[in-house]
C-alpha cells in the first residue's frame, strides 16, 4: 500500500512538471498552422532544450528575423509569415498551403525600420481582447520577445508592426 501511494505521488509530480509553460522566448514556438510537422529541437536563451513540432521548412527561433501569425475572423483564417534575416520568407495558410520566396531589399529595410521604431521589447507580452466578435488574434516574435494581441486590444506601438507584416503577407502570399 505504501509503495502504491508513493508511486501515485511520484506520478502526480511527473505529470505536473510536464504541463508547465515555458517562459516567453524560452524556446521554439508552437506552430500556428496545421502544416506537416517534423520534430525539431532548439535551445532557448536559457540554454534549456525544448523539443517541439515545427511546420516543415520553418526556421528555429534563433534563425529568423520575425515571425507573424494571424488567426480568427469569420473565415477562420490561420496565416503565418516567417522572415529570415536575408529577406527569404515562408508563408503558410490554413489548409497547409505553403509558399517560399525572398522579399525585395526595400521591403526588408522597411520591415526592420518598423520593428526597431516600435521598441518591440517594451510592448506587453499579452494584451486583453477588446471583446470584438470574430476578432483576429495576432502573434509576433521578434528579438526573442513574443507579443500576442487581439482586435480591440492592440497596443498603439504594435499597430504599425502589424500593418507592415500584414502588407507583406498580402503582397507575397499571393504569388
N, C-alpha and C positions, 0 to 999 in steps of 0.2 A: 504494500500500500504506500509506504514512504517513497519507494523508488518511482512509482507511478505519479505521485504528487510532484516530485522533483522534475520528472520528465515533462509534466504538464507546464510547470513554471518555466522551465528552460525553453519549451516550445513557444510560450507566450512572449518571452523576451526576444526570441529569434524573429518571430513574426512582427513584433513591434519595431524592431530595428530595420526590417525590410520595407516598411511602409513609409518611412520618412522621406521628406522632400529635400533635395539638395538645395543649398542657398543659390540665389540668383548668380549666374555667371560661373557656377562651380563645375561646369562640365558641358556635355553635349545637351542640346535642347531636344525636347520631344517633337517629332515631326508633326507638321500640321496638315499633311496630305496623306491620302490612303495609297500612296505610290508603293511600288515594290520596295521592300526593305531588305537591308543586309546588316548584319551585326557590325558595329563599329565601336572601338574602344578609344576614348580620348582622355587625356589628363587635363583636369581643370587647373585654375590658378592656385588652388590649394595643394596641388600635387597629387590629389586623390584621383584614382582612375575610375571612371564610370562607364559601364557597358550600356549601350542603348541602341535602339533600331533607328537608323537614319535613312531617308529616301536614297535609293541608289543614285550615285552620281553627285550627291550633295557633299559639301565640304564639312570638315570638322570645325568647331567654333573658332579655333585659333587660326584657321586658314582663310576665313572670309573677312571682307570689309564690313558688310552689313547683311543682316537677314531681316526680311519683312514678311509678315503674314497677315492676311485679312480673311476673316470668316464671318458668316452670317448673312443677313439680308433675307428678303423674301425668297430668293432663288437658292439659298443655301450655299453661297459662294465659299470656296476654300482655296485661296490663291497663296502662293509662296514665291518670293523672289530672293535669291541668294546672289550677292555680288562679290566677286573676288577683288583683291587689291589691283589687279591689272585690268579690270573692267569686264572680264568674262563673267557670264551670269548663267544661272539656271532658273527657269520659271516652271512651276508646276501648278496645275489646276485640279479642281475636284474631278474625280474620274481617272486620275493618273496621267493626264496629258502633260508631257514634259518637253520643254524646248531649251536649247542652249544657244549662246551667241556671245558677242562682245559688243559692248556699248561704245559709242563714239568717245574720243578723248574729252570733248567739250561736255558731254553728259556726265562722265566720270568726275571731271573737275567740279562741275556744279553740284553734284551729289556730295562730294567731300566738303565743299564750302557750306552747304546747308547743314550737314551733320555737325561740323565744327561750330557754326554760328549758333546752333541750338543749345550748346552747353549740355549735351545729351546726358552726361553723367550726373547732372543735377536734377533731371526730370524724375518724378516719383516712379518707383518700380511698378506700382499698380494703382490705377485710378478707378474710382467708382463709376459705374454706368449712370447716365443721366435719366434712366428709366424710359428710353426710347424703344418702342416696339420694333421688332425685326431689325435691330441695330447691328452694325458691324463691330466686331472686336478686332483690334489691331495689336500686333506683337512685333516689336522691333528689338534687335540685338545689335549693338554697336560698341566697340571698345570694351568688351566684357561687361556691358551694362544692359540689362533686359528691361523693357518697358512694355506693359500691357495696358491698353485703354479701350474704351468703348464709346460709340457715338453718344453725345450728350455729356461726356465726361473727359474729353480730350484736353489736356493742358495746353495752354497757348504756345509754349515752347515746342511742343510736339507737332503742332499743326503744319508748319512748313516742311517738316521732315516727312510726314505722311503724304502731303501734297506732292512732293518731289518723288517719293517712292511709288506712289500711285500713278503718276505720269509716266515713269519709267516702265512700270508693269504694263500699262496700257500700250505704250509705244512698242516695246519689244516683245510683248506677249502675243501680238497679233501677226508676227512674221511667219 
